[in-house]
């Protein structure tokens, strides 16, 4: 006969584990939004440079009137 003993309780995640997972996901979202905002700010700075400097650093040319989003 085999006896099984569970040392750590039921196998389903506890409320604290679920809560910490939720907080990790929110933290990842906050970091992603921050990274996107920083990239947008950097692109604004690069777009404000004169065309010849943008060309020298290899920044792609912008087309007027394109719906870029």
WOPE-V350465 format. One record per backbone hydrogen bond with DSSP energy under -1.0 kcal/mol. NH is the residue of the N-H (numbers start at 1). CO is the residue of the C=O. If there is no record, write none. Layout:
NH/CO
NH/CO
//
This chain:
18/14
19/15
20/16
21/17
22/18
23/19
24/20
25/21
26/22
27/23
28/24
29/25
30/26
31/27
32/28
33/29
34/30
35/31
36/32
37/33
38/34
39/35
40/36
41/37
42/38
43/39
44/40
45/41
46/42
47/43
48/44
49/46
54/50
55/51
56/52
57/53
59/54
66/63
68/66
//
